[in-house]
Amino acid sequence: MLTVVAKVRAKTGREAEVESELSKLVAATRKENGCLNYDLHRSQTEPNVFLFYENWTDRAALDAHAASPHMRAWGAKQPDMLAHGVEVNLFDMISDAPWLR
């Protein structure tokens, strides 16, 4: 299993727009093959910071997600709305995943 933590920082004044765009990604992504969970969070201390916590069956599923039409459309909108590019970190889960049993 592959875990992704992706951090998004909205430009000042664009927080609501970024939240709306990110929220649209959730339903579409959760339907993708290999998506185990795709959860959007917003910082309690920095209202312009959003975080996705994702789990995928494997790298191929994540790569297909990255190439999906909704992710390509989001990528085209990012420069106008984000302070900088999305910070993406990939992890291998080393504990057990009881929800997968």
C-alpha positions, 0 to 999 in steps of 0.5 A: 500500500502507498500512502500520500500526504499532499499539502496545498497552500492557497494564495491569500484571498483564494482560500474559499475557491481552493477549498471548493476546487479541492472538494470537487476532487474527493468524489471523483477520486474515491471512485478510482480503481486502487483508491483506498481513501482520499481525505481532505483536511484544512489546517486549524491554525493556517486557514489557507493550508489544506492537506490530502491524506490518501492511501492507494493499492499501489504506485500504478493506481496513484499514477493513473490518478495523477493522469485522470481528467479531473487531476489534469484540470486541477493542475491547470488551475493551480498557478492562479490559486496556489502560493506554490506547487503542491507538496507531495510526500509518498510513504510505505505503510509499515504498520498493519492496516486493520481496516483492510482485513 
